[in-house]
Amino acid sequence: MTESADLLAGVDDVPWGRMSHAYGAATTMPERLRELVDTDPAVREGALDFLYGAVHHQGDVYDCTVAAVPFLLRMVADRRRPGRADLVELLASIGNARYAGTLTDAEARANRAVSAAYRMWLGLLTDHVPAVRAATCTALLACRDHAGEVHSALRKRFTEEADARTRTAIVGAVAELARRSGAGAETGAWLAEVPITDPDPGVRVAALTQAIALTPLGGPPVTVADSLTLLTQLGTAPRRRVNLGDEVLGLSHSMGDQVGARIDLLTALLSSPERKYRLSALAPARYLVEGWRADFAPLVGLVGDEVTRGPASCRAAAVEVLERMDVLAAPAADALVGALERSDRMVGQAAMNKKAPWVVAFDSGSTGIGPALRALVGTGDLRAVPMLAWALEVENLPRDVGEYVGRLGEGAAELVPLIVRRWRELPVGDRRRHDLVGALGRIGSAAAVATPDLLAAPLDRGSIGALAGFGPAAREARGQLRDAAATGPRIDAIAAARASWRVCADDAAARTVLARFRDDEYARRDLASLIAEVGAPLADFAPYLRDLLRQDDVWLQEPAAQALWCAAGDGAATMPVLERLWRTNPLSRRVAATVWAQMGPDAATARPLLLAELRRSRRHTAADNARSLTGVRDDEELLTLCRAALHATR
């Protein structure tokens, strides 16, 4: 029997045909596992891709995932085999090594299968392949029942380990064990010593990063000066060993809610005469502003400085950061305007990051607004208006010009004639027509001169929305809006009823769609929002709204509660719902704060929630694994609404 056959003994006896993975039956598992021990690296890589893509798809665990673990463990244990580090990483993921929370039944079975090889994992800490040793540090975290022994083994191995990357992995694993136990004092003290004693700057920075993160758990405090000293040392290390930006991002993130310290760190780096330190601080500055609250104006100004100096790659990175900062990029508006005025107005896709073009001509044949102009629009600076006017004149109209004109609202009113002309020139069905109509609606009543053009064609969702934005200035549309509410499909009809209210202050269209769709479960949320907007004239729908509040759907309860207050003034039923949603669904907070400001003193019981929100350092839109493109803007709006509600509820 061959060595490969020994590793896979029994693989054909497993009932793979009764198992499945992300893409169907697991019948090919024996073949795929055999490919993992093939002599051809390309074949092994293909098999590994299959396991990640189907058998462990997006971290999921199937019966076939668990059944594969014994064979994977045999492959890892055979120290003559190439590619074992990749398999260790796969097993660590299957065993949920990085996750300390409650596991599903399938995940628990996988974890037990991986941690059953605990003794093997300990032995691999001395493997002859450094990458295997480094990956093993993470795999050992799956051995939950042996956490104390793992901690001791890792600490002991650190004193013997010659490979810097493995020492870095040990630092991360030991810190994770301390976080899980909640006892950060002893580990934090050890980590604080590593930057003094370890010869490798990368290991020193990793230890400092983890020490900072353990400070809330009893670890010793670490100063910004300590961080800057180590980053300077790291910046002089051999280039092949350095990813300065990742290290700065890790340090900044480890400081968590210590926003002042993070600002100090990034300010110092952005003020450095050396470009590499300034560049390393750009992405961390973006993530800080996206996720936390503070006065970021000086920091944003320093990011803006990078738009006008340094190589093209640095300027482009700064522009990207400012675009994500959205409204808070205003302190850098002068820098953006300067860059835009000095740039060619249109460039090809290959040159877009070398200049600050107003319009980019993409290789696909379409055009779009350039990054620097997008960032300027995000700040609300009206110096963007003439640049957008030029973009509107481009023969091959930029695909997103309507979106960015619309963001300026009534500030772009002077562009209405140009928007209408370009809208007329585009063929029916062109997506850009829809975006231009949307821009007209966001400009508001100043764009109502376009009403006859919109009414000359059958109303669609876009034109209905624009008419709603025009308000009473579009009164000539009232007949067609009523017709659309009476005969149109659900979404269009409800939108037409909303527009009819805004244009005519007439609740007849709203009553029409409520009669048509009140029993349609897919219409309930939109109908509740419509009632909230119309308000008191629809007070007789209060019983309907109370029924909606009893539904187990937080996204339905939010508009229903708002509508019940706006239409019927029922604070007794509204308050407990909004307070519960505030605690359980942060994205409901803007609606809740809006309602409480309207309720005034009747919402006094919400004051502690409002005060607590204003004291929070973390944005309500922030999550560790996701960020919204409008998160900064939405959160700044919430803060404004909270202040208004506090004033009203006194």
Buried (B, 14 or more C-beta within 10 A) or exposed (E): EEEBEEBBEEBEEBEBEEBBBEEEEBEBBBEBBBBBBBEEEEBBBBBBEBBBEBBBBEEBBBBBBBBBBBBBBBBBBBEEBEBBBBBBBBBBBBBBBEBBEEBEEBBBBBBBBBBBBBEBBBEBBEBEBBBBBBBBBBBBBBBBEBBEEBBEBBBEBBEEBEBBBBBBBBBBBBBBBBBBBEBBEBBBBBBBEBBEEBEBBBBBBBBBBBBBBBBEBBBBEBEBEBBBBBBBBBBEBEEEEBEBBBBBBBBBBBBBEBBEBBBBBBBBBBEBEEBBBBBBBBBBBBBBBBBBBBEBEEBBBBBBBBBBEBEEEBBBBBBBBBBBBBEBBBBBBBBBBBBBEEBEBBBEEEBBBBBBBBBBBEEEEBBBBBBBBBBBBBBBBEBBBEBBBBBBEBEEBBBBBBBBBBBBBEBBBEBBEBBBEBBEEBEEEBEBBBBBBBBBBBBBBBBBBBBEBBBEEEBBBBBBBBBBBBBEBBBEBBEBBBBBBBEBEBBBBBBBBBBBBBBBEBBBBBBBBBEBBEEEEEBBBBBBBBBBBBBEBBBEBBEBBBEBBEEEEBBBBBBBBBBBBBBBBBBEBBBEBBBBBBEEBBBBBBBBBBBBBBBBEBBBEBBEBBEEBEEEEBBBBBEEEEBBEEBBBBBBBBBEBBBBBBEBBE
